[in-house]
């Protein structure tokens, strides 16, 4: 086990998963992340953000829902990260 500030890193199937010991918040966005290639393009941006604990995109959903579990980051900051990767993200209650 590797301890990193407020996070715990666990080795699971040769991957490290960050489990935040603080309060996590789930964010959901409608996106234009359409396929695995798009996911691969946004991956480095979301993975390098320390506040992001976990994320996934449901590309089978018509709204291409991005779910992010994070701590210590705002909705607007997450939108900025996705936009830097070249994609659109709007809070689930709005339309892309």
GIVEN-V988508 format. One line per field, one symbol per residue. phi: phi as a letter, one per 40 degrees, with the letter a starting at -180 (. if undefined). psi: psi as a letter, one per 40 degrees, with the letter a starting at -180 (. if undefined). burial: b if it has 24 or more other ideal C-beta (glycine too) atoms within 12 Angstrom, else e. Layout:
phi = ???
psi = ???
burial = ???
This chain:
phi = .bbbfcbbbbcbfgbcbcbcccccbbbbbcbbccacccdcccdccccccdcccaaabccccdcfccbbbaagacdccccdcccccgbbabddcbbc
psi = hhhhbeihhihhfeihhhhheahiihihihifgdiddddddddddddehdehdiiihgeehdeghhhhhihfiiddddddddddeeiihiideii.
burial = eeeeeebeeeeeeeeeebebeeeeeebbbbbbbeeeeebeebeebbeebebbbbbbbeeeeebbbbbbbbbebebeebbebbeebebbbbeeeeee
